[in-house]
Structure formats: structure tokens, C-alpha cells
């Protein structure tokens, strides 16, 4: 036996066509939205990965610059500490201040 779908008798053809068009339109919109979401989410992930790599690269460069400056300053401080017997405390502080201000 075949089942026959019976619509309520008070629905007109116009109502049925309107509902059918609405269902098709909503289905089409949902399919397009899912496709666009998938495409844009993968693009966003790629952009986030590239940005993160760039940030890490920049942080590494800044750390290298900072470490090189610290090594240079500590070299100057070491050289000054060798001269502590020859220089007064104020002279050493003045030289260290001058070195720091030059950076």
C-alpha cells in the first residue's frame, strides 16, 4: 500500500507554492552559508598561523637585540670593574649612566 500525503483541505495552491519556495530558499541559503563558513574558517586559520609565526619571529629578533645589548653593557661593566681601584664610585656610576643613556 502506498501512503498518500494529504494536505489540509483549507490550504490553497498559492499557500503550498509559497511554502515550497520558502523551504527551497532556506535550504539553498543554509547550504551556501555552510560552504562559505567552511571556506572562510580555513582562511582565518591560515591567517592566524601566519600572524603567529610573524609575531614569534619578531619576538625572537627583539630578544636577540636585547641580549646583545645586555652582553655589551655587561662587557663595559666588567671593564669598569677592573678599574675600580683607579676610579671613584661616582666616576663609575657616571660612566655606567652614560653607557645606559647611549642605548
C-alpha positions in Angstrom: 0.0 0.0 0.0 1.2 3.5 -0.8 0.9 6.2 1.7 -0.6 9.3 0.3 0.3 12.6 1.8 -2.8 14.6 2.4 -2.6 18.3 2.9 -5.1 20.2 5.0 -8.1 20.9 2.8 -8.1 24.6 3.6 -4.7 25.2 2.0 -4.7 26.8 -1.4 -2.2 26.1 -4.2 -0.8 29.6 -3.5 0.0 28.7 0.1 1.6 25.4 -0.9 3.8 27.0 -3.6 4.8 29.8 -1.1 5.8 27.2 1.5 7.7 25.2 -1.1 9.6 28.2 -2.3 10.4 29.2 1.2 11.7 25.7 2.0 13.9 25.7 -1.1 15.2 29.2 -0.5 16.0 28.5 3.2 17.7 25.2 2.2 19.8 26.9 -0.5 20.8 29.7 1.9 21.8 27.1 4.6 23.9 25.2 2.0 25.6 28.4 0.8 26.2 29.5 4.4 27.8 26.2 5.3 30.1 26.3 2.2 31.2 29.9 2.9 31.7 29.2 6.6 34.0 26.3 5.7 36.0 28.3 3.2 36.4 31.4 5.5 37.2 29.4 8.6 40.1 27.7 6.8 41.3 31.0 5.5 41.1 32.5 9.0 43.1 29.6 10.5 45.8 30.1 7.8 46.0 33.8 8.5 46.2 33.2 12.3 49.0 30.8 11.7 50.9 33.2 9.6 50.4 36.1 12.1 51.5 33.9 15.0 54.7 32.9 13.1 55.4 36.5 12.4 54.9 37.5 16.0 57.2 34.8 17.2 59.8 35.8 14.6 59.6 39.4 15.8 59.9 38.4 19.5 63.0 36.3 18.7 64.6 39.2 16.9 63.8 41.6 19.8 65.2 39.1 22.3 68.4 38.7 20.3 68.8 42.5 20.1 68.1 42.8 23.8 70.6 40.0 24.7 73.3 41.6 22.5 72.8 44.9 24.3 73.0 43.2 27.7 76.2 41.4 26.7 77.7 44.7 25.5 76.7 46.6 28.7 78.0 43.8 30.9 81.3 43.9 29.0 81.5 47.6 29.7 80.6 47.0 33.4 83.3 44.3 33.6 85.9 46.6 32.1 84.9 49.3 34.6 85.0 46.9 37.5 88.7 46.2 36.6 89.3 49.9 37.0 87.6 50.1 40.4 90.8 50.7 42.3 91.7 53.5 39.9 88.2 55.2 39.7 86.0 56.6 42.4 82.4 55.4 42.9 80.9 58.5 41.4 83.1 58.2 38.2 82.0 54.6 37.8 78.3 55.5 38.2 78.7 58.3 35.7 80.2 56.0 33.1 77.6 53.4 33.6 74.9 56.0 33.3 76.4 57.4 30.1 76.5 53.8 28.7 72.9 53.2 29.5 71.8 56.5 28.1 73.6 55.8 24.9 71.4 52.8 24.3 
